[in-house]
Amino acid sequence: MTNKEKYKQAFSALHSPNEMNMEVEKMKMINKKARFRVAAAAIMVGLLMVGGGGVAYAADIGGIQRTVQLWIEGDQTDVTFEYNTSGTYQMSYQLKDGTTEKREGGGVAIEEDGSERPLTESELLEHLNSPEVEYKEDGTVWVYYYDQKIEITDQFKDDVCYVKVSNGKETLYMTILYQDGWCTSPHKYQMPNSLQ
């Protein structure tokens, strides 16, 4: 074996830095493709499982989606209510004129330690049965609470109105700022400056 052949054999295992970088990049691309395929397969399996489960719940109307009765504009109404564990809801119900109304919303509760958590289904339903103020196109203003429909259009003084409502178990004191929100308290009326 000549010196030239010995050098070739000794250095044949070594590669230039550019060749090494190319090999590393090729391996990274191969690994990414393999991980992508595995992730895509896992997502598809998950979607099939969730999709199949969703169909069962929708047909069952007993799990996530169900029919409940809520007070809407002073009338007890059957509502299709769907709760998501993220603290959100979607609901739909039929109006007197036959059209379907849809609403959605959600919220969080602040715990004593300052952390947030999604509202539970019962907390959302309780909120949906809270008093509601509506400003109608004809200029009238109404308060709805359970079976009560109270027109308060002429009760505003300096754009503030105080209304006491009760559902038979609980009495609430409402302070309403004309077209600027309202608050309720089980103890007393709130002063307008405390709403701001």
C-alpha positions in Angstrom: 0.0 0.0 0.0 1.4 3.4 -1.0 1.4 6.5 1.2 -1.2 8.0 -1.1 -3.5 5.0 -0.5 -2.9 5.1 3.2 -3.8 8.8 3.4 -6.9 8.2 1.4 -8.0 5.4 3.6 -7.2 7.3 6.8 -9.0 10.4 5.8 -11.9 8.8 3.9 -14.0 8.7 7.1 -13.6 12.5 7.5 -15.9 14.9 5.8 -15.7 18.6 5.1 -17.9 20.8 7.4 -20.2 21.6 4.5 -20.9 18.0 3.8 -21.6 17.4 7.5 -24.1 20.3 7.6 -25.8 19.0 4.6 -26.2 15.5 6.2 -27.5 17.0 9.4 -30.0 19.1 7.5 -31.2 16.1 5.5 -31.6 14.1 8.8 -33.6 17.0 10.3 -35.9 17.1 7.3 -36.5 13.3 7.4 -37.2 13.5 11.1 -39.6 16.4 10.6 -41.5 14.6 7.9 -41.8 11.5 10.1 -43.0 13.5 13.1 -45.5 15.3 10.9 -46.9 12.1 9.6 -47.2 10.7 13.1 -48.9 13.9 14.3 -51.2 14.0 11.3 -52.2 10.4 12.0 -52.8 11.1 15.7 -54.9 14.2 14.8 -57.0 12.2 12.4 -57.6 9.5 14.9 -58.5 12.1 17.5 -60.9 13.9 15.1 -62.6 10.6 14.3 -63.1 9.8 18.0 -64.4 13.3 18.8 -66.6 13.4 15.7 -68.1 10.0 16.5 -68.6 11.1 20.1 -70.1 14.4 19.0 -72.7 12.6 16.9 -73.6 10.4 19.8 -74.1 13.5 22.1 -76.0 15.4 19.4 -78.4 12.5 18.9 -78.7 11.9 22.6 -79.2 15.5 23.8 -78.2 14.5 27.2 -74.5 15.2 27.5 -73.1 18.4 26.2 -76.2 19.7 24.4 -79.6 19.7 26.2 -82.9 21.4 26.4 -83.5 23.7 29.4 -86.1 26.3 30.3 -85.0 29.9 30.8 -86.9 33.1 31.4 -86.6 35.2 28.2 -88.4 38.6 28.0 -90.7 37.5 30.9 -91.7 34.2 29.3 -90.5 30.7 30.2 -88.9 29.4 27.1 -87.5 26.0 25.9 -83.8 26.6 25.0 -81.3 24.3 23.3 -78.3 24.9 25.4 -74.8 23.7 24.7 -72.1 24.1 27.3 -68.4 23.8 26.6 -65.9 23.1 29.4 -64.0 26.2 28.4 -66.7 28.2 30.1 -68.6 29.1 26.9 -72.1 28.4 25.7 -74.3 28.5 22.7 -78.1 28.5 22.9 -81.0 28.9 20.5 -84.7 29.3 21.0 -87.8 30.1 19.0 -89.4 33.6 19.3 -93.2 34.2 19.3 -93.1 35.1 15.6 -91.5 31.7 14.7 -88.0 33.0 14.1 -85.0 31.4 15.8 -82.8 33.5 18.1 -79.2 32.4 18.9 -77.0 33.6 21.6 -73.5 32.7 22.8 -71.2 33.9 25.5 -69.2 32.7 28.4 -67.0 33.9 31.2 -64.5 33.2 33.9 -64.6 33.3 37.7 -61.8 34.8 39.8 -60.8 32.6 42.6 -59.7 33.8 46.1 -56.1 33.3 45.1 -56.5 35.5 42.0 -56.5 32.6 39.5 -59.2 32.4 36.8 -61.3 29.4 36.0 -64.1 28.9 33.4 -67.6 29.3 34.6 -69.5 26.1 35.3 -72.7 25.2 33.4 -74.8 26.0 36.5 -73.1 29.4 36.9 -73.8 30.3 33.3 -77.5 29.2 33.6 -77.8 31.3 36.8 -76.4 34.3 34.9 -78.8 33.8 32.0 -81.7 34.0 34.5 -80.4 37.4 35.8 -82.3 40.6 35.2 -82.0 42.0 31.7 -82.6 45.5 30.4 -83.8 46.1 26.8 -84.0 49.3 24.9 -86.6 48.9 22.2 -86.8 50.6 18.8 -90.0 52.5 19.9 -87.9 54.3 22.6 -89.3 52.3 25.6 -87.0 50.7 28.1 -87.9 47.4 29.8 -86.6 45.2 32.6 -87.1 41.4 32.4 -86.7 39.2 35.4 -88.3 35.7 35.5 -92.0 36.3 34.8 -91.8 40.1 35.2 -91.9 42.6 32.4 -91.5 46.1 33.8 -91.5 49.2 31.6 -89.1 51.8 33.2 -89.1 54.4 30.4 -90.5 57.2 32.6 -88.6 56.2 35.8 -85.2 57.7 34.8 -84.1 60.8 36.7 -80.9 62.3 35.5 -80.3 59.1 33.3 -80.5 56.9 36.4 -83.3 54.5 37.4 -83.7 52.3 40.5 -85.8 49.1 40.2 -86.5 46.4 42.8 -87.3 42.9 41.4 -88.0 39.6 43.0 -88.4 36.0 41.9 -90.1 34.9 45.1 -86.9 33.6 46.7 -84.5 36.5 46.1 -85.0 40.2 45.9 -82.5 42.3 43.8 -82.0 46.0 43.7 -81.1 47.3 40.2 -79.4 50.5 39.4 -79.7 51.3 35.7 -77.8 54.0 33.9 -79.6 55.0 30.7 -77.9 53.2 27.8 -74.8 52.8 29.9 -75.2 49.5 31.8 -76.7 48.3 35.1 -75.8 46.4 38.2 -77.7 44.4 40.8 -77.3 43.9 44.5 -79.2 41.7 46.9 -78.6 44.3 49.7 -79.2 47.9 48.4 -79.2 50.2 45.4 -75.8 51.2 44.1 -74.9 54.8 43.6 -74.2 55.8 39.9 -70.7 56.9 40.6 -69.9 53.4 42.0 -70.9 51.9 38.6 -68.2 53.8 36.7 
